[in-house]
C-alpha cells in the first residue's frame, strides 16, 4: 500500500507543451476583438522574445475603437491590410530586432497557425520550426513553410489551467 499522504503529481509538460502554453498566456495581452494570439520565439530552450496581436505602440487599439474588419464584414484569413493590429508573430520578430536578438534557427510557438504574410517574415527571419495548435483557412503559409524547409508541428491545444503543487 502506498503512502496515503503522498500527493499525486501530474507528469511534466514536454518542452513543446510548455512553450506553447506560455504562448497562450502571452495572448492574454492581445487587444484584438476577434482573436487573441500569442507567440514565443525560443532557441536552445530559452525564450528570446514574445509577441501578441494588437495595434502599434502608442496608438488606439480595437478595444478602444472597435474592430474595423467586423464593421466591414471581412472574413478571417482575408484582407490583412484592413486591420489596426500587428500580428503576434510580427511583434515577436520586431521585438527581436529592437533588442538586437538573433532569432535565426529558433522555434516559434504560436497559438494560431500563421497567415501568408507572417510566414514570409518567418522564412526570412530563418525560423526553423513553427509549433501551433488549430487550423487556418488559408493554406498558402503551410505550402511556403514546406518549400522553405520550416518544420510545422500542429499540437493538441495544451491544458490552459496552471497546475502547481501547493
N, C-alpha and C positions, 0 to 999 in steps of 0.2 A: 504494500500500500504506500502511496505517495504521501508527502507532507501536506496536510490539509491547509496549512497556512501559506503554502507556496503559490505565488501568483502565476497565472497563465500569461505567457509573453507571446505576442504576435511575432511572426517571422519578420526579419528585417526586410525593408524595401530593397529592390535591386537599384543600382545606380540610375538606370533609365527611369524607373518609377519615381525615385527620389527627386531628380531634376525636373521631371515633367510635373510632379506635384508642386514644386516650387513655382513653375511657370503659371499654374492655376492661381497661386497666391499673388503673384505679380499682377495677374489680370484684374484683381480687385481694385487696382488703382485706375483702371480704364475710365474714360469719360465718354465713350460711345454709348448711344442708347440702344443700338441693335445687338452688338456683340461685345463681350469683354474678352479681350485676347491678351495673353501674356507670353513673353518669350525670354529665354535664358540661354546665353551662349557660354559653353563650358569647354575647357580643354584640360586634359590630364586631371579630371575630377575636381577642377577648380572653376568657380563661377567667374567669368570675365566681365560680362555685362548683362543687364536686363533691359527689357522694354515692354511697354504696354501701349495700346492704341488710344490715341487722344489728339486733341488739337495741338498745334505748335505752341511751344513755351511762351507764356505771357499774353496769349490771345484767348478770347472767349471760346468755350467749348460747347459741345452739343447738349450737355446737361443744362447749360445756361440758355443757349439759343434755340434748342430743338434740332431735330435731325433733318437736314436738307434732303437727304436721299428718301426719307419717309414722305416728306412733303411732296416730292416729285414722283413718288411711287416707283422708285428704281429698284429692281430685284437684286438680291445678294449676288455677288460674283460678277457684276457688270458695272460699267461706267465708274471706275475707281476715281476718276478725276473730279467727280461731283461728291466730294466729301471733305469735311474740315479736318478729319483725323489723319494722323500719320500712323501707319500700321505698326504693330508691336515689333515685328521683325526689323522694320526700317529703324525704329527707335533704338533697338539693341545695337544695330550696326553704327548708327550715328553716335551713340554713347562711346563705343569703342574708338571712333575717330576723334571725338572731343577729348578723350583722356589718353590718347596715344597707346592704345592697347591693340596689339595684333590679334586678330581672331582667325587667322589662317590655320587650317587644319582642325578647327573647332567643330563642336556639335551644337546645333541649335535645338532646344526643346521648346515647343510652342503648342499652345492649347488648341490651335486650329491648323489645318493644312494651309500652305501659302498660296497666294494669288500669283499670277504670272509676273507681276511687277516685282514682288518680293523675291520670287525665285531667281529672277535675273540678277538682283542685287546679291543674293546669297552665293550664286555661282561666281560672280566677280570678287566677292569677299573671300572666296576659297574655303567656304564651309564644306566639310567632308561628309557630314551626316546630319539628317533632319529627323527628329523624333516628335511625333504628334499623336493625337487621337481625334477621331472624327473624319468626316468626309467633306469635300468641297465640290461645288457643282461644275467647276472648270478644271479639266484635266491637263491643260497646257503646261502648268507648272510641273506636274509629275513627269510629263514627257521630257521637259527640259532637264530636270534632275537626272533622269535616266541617261540622256545624251551626255551630260556633263560629268557623270560618274558620282553624283551625290547619292549616298545611301539614304533611302527613305524608309523609316520604320513607323508603322501605324500601330500603336499600342491600344489596349483597352484603357479607358479613362481610369486614372487611379482613384482610390477612395479619397474623398476630399475632407474627411474628418481627421483632425490632428489627434493621434493616439500616443499618449505617453504614460509611463508608469507614474503613479502619484506617490 
